Amino acid sequence: MNSKEDFAALVFTLLATILLGTLAIFASAFIVQLGWNWSMPQLFGLPEASFRSAIGLSLLAWAVRLSVKVSKE
């Protein structure tokens, strides 16, 4: 392989990783939104979550999970 093919493979891998990561964030936010809106308003009288707040909740949960994992090591 030459350097142009290596560079093209690197760019493709980077773009695919960004695309799949973005898709994973949106999918997890959608699942969080469905779960929140299905349970929290009826159980605790909380307002329904918007998609934007579900993204925030998903990222917050990821950060907490990461910090707990790091603190155990």
C-alpha positions as a Markdown table, in Angstrom:
| # | Residue | x | y | z |
|---|---|---|---|---|
| 1 | Met | 0.0 | 0.0 | 0.0 |
| 2 | Asn | 1.1 | 3.5 | -0.7 |
| 3 | Ser | 0.7 | 6.6 | 1.5 |
| 4 | Lys | -2.4 | 7.8 | -0.5 |
| 5 | Glu | -4.2 | 4.5 | 0.2 |
| 6 | Asp | -3.2 | 4.6 | 3.9 |
| 7 | Phe | -4.5 | 8.2 | 4.1 |
| 8 | Ala | -7.8 | 7.3 | 2.4 |
| 9 | Ala | -8.2 | 4.4 | 4.8 |
| 10 | Leu | -7.5 | 6.6 | 7.8 |
| 11 | Val | -10.0 | 9.3 | 6.6 |
| 12 | Phe | -12.6 | 6.6 | 5.9 |
| 13 | Thr | -12.1 | 5.1 | 9.4 |
| 14 | Leu | -12.3 | 8.5 | 11.1 |
| 15 | Leu | -15.5 | 9.5 | 9.2 |
| 16 | Ala | -17.1 | 6.1 | 10.0 |
| 17 | Thr | -16.2 | 6.4 | 13.6 |
| 18 | Ile | -17.7 | 9.9 | 13.9 |
| 19 | Leu | -20.8 | 8.8 | 12.1 |
| 20 | Leu | -21.3 | 5.7 | 14.2 |
| 21 | Gly | -20.6 | 7.6 | 17.4 |
| 22 | Thr | -23.2 | 10.3 | 16.5 |
| 23 | Leu | -25.7 | 7.6 | 15.6 |
| 24 | Ala | -25.1 | 5.9 | 18.9 |
| 25 | Ile | -25.6 | 9.1 | 20.9 |
| 26 | Phe | -28.9 | 9.8 | 19.1 |
| 27 | Ala | -30.1 | 6.2 | 19.5 |
| 28 | Ser | -29.3 | 6.2 | 23.2 |
| 29 | Ala | -31.0 | 9.6 | 23.6 |
| 30 | Phe | -34.1 | 8.3 | 21.9 |
| 31 | Ile | -34.2 | 5.3 | 24.2 |
| 32 | Val | -33.7 | 7.5 | 27.3 |
| 33 | Gln | -36.5 | 9.9 | 26.1 |
| 34 | Leu | -38.9 | 7.0 | 25.5 |
| 35 | Gly | -38.1 | 5.5 | 28.9 |
| 36 | Trp | -38.4 | 8.8 | 30.8 |
| 37 | Asn | -41.6 | 9.9 | 29.1 |
| 38 | Trp | -43.1 | 6.5 | 29.7 |
| 39 | Ser | -42.4 | 6.2 | 33.4 |
| 40 | Met | -41.4 | 9.5 | 35.1 |
| 41 | Pro | -44.5 | 11.7 | 34.5 |
| 42 | Gln | -46.8 | 9.0 | 35.8 |
| 43 | Leu | -44.7 | 7.8 | 38.7 |
| 44 | Phe | -43.4 | 11.0 | 40.1 |
| 45 | Gly | -45.3 | 13.8 | 38.3 |
| 46 | Leu | -42.2 | 15.0 | 36.5 |
| 47 | Pro | -42.4 | 16.8 | 33.1 |
| 48 | Glu | -41.7 | 15.0 | 29.9 |
| 49 | Ala | -38.2 | 15.1 | 28.6 |
| 50 | Ser | -37.4 | 16.7 | 25.2 |
| 51 | Phe | -34.9 | 15.1 | 22.8 |
| 52 | Arg | -32.3 | 17.7 | 23.7 |
| 53 | Ser | -32.6 | 17.0 | 27.4 |
| 54 | Ala | -32.5 | 13.2 | 26.7 |
| 55 | Ile | -29.2 | 13.8 | 24.9 |
| 56 | Gly | -27.9 | 15.6 | 28.0 |
| 57 | Leu | -29.1 | 12.8 | 30.3 |
| 58 | Ser | -27.4 | 10.2 | 28.1 |
| 59 | Leu | -24.1 | 12.1 | 28.1 |
| 60 | Leu | -24.4 | 12.7 | 31.9 |
| 61 | Ala | -25.0 | 9.0 | 32.5 |
| 62 | Trp | -22.0 | 8.1 | 30.3 |
| 63 | Ala | -19.8 | 10.6 | 32.2 |
| 64 | Val | -20.8 | 9.2 | 35.6 |
| 65 | Arg | -20.3 | 5.6 | 34.4 |
| 66 | Leu | -16.8 | 6.6 | 33.1 |
| 67 | Ser | -15.9 | 8.3 | 36.4 |
| 68 | Val | -17.0 | 5.4 | 38.5 |
| 69 | Lys | -15.0 | 3.0 | 36.3 |
| 70 | Val | -11.9 | 5.2 | 36.6 |
| 71 | Ser | -12.2 | 5.5 | 40.3 |
| 72 | Lys | -12.4 | 1.7 | 40.8 |
| 73 | Glu | -9.0 | 1.3 | 39.2 |
